[in-house]
């Protein structure tokens, strides 16, 4: 018998999953954390708020999130980068239009 590193209950030496807390003992999967025990910066509302306000600077919050799978982290990263690129291109176009309007106003 050995102790589970997650819940400290006695389990079989050959066990790969704890029967008490349900955690895998092989280390391949990160431990599950109940959503009410997550720090505020890993909660959905905080991530959406930060992604909406500072965009790609919030990506470390995504990559350090203990409950998101790697595929979701990649999807969110690619979507954030694509939206950031589109916003950048829109800003460049707006600046060009502003400069053209400024030249037209000076010519009048």
Secondary structure, DSSP 8 states (H G I E B T S, - for coil): -EE-TTT--EE-TT-SB-TTT--BSSSSS-----GGGS-GGGSHHHHHHHHHHHGGGGHHHHHT-SSS-HHHHHHHHHHHHHHHHHHHHHHHHHHHHHHHHHHHHHH-
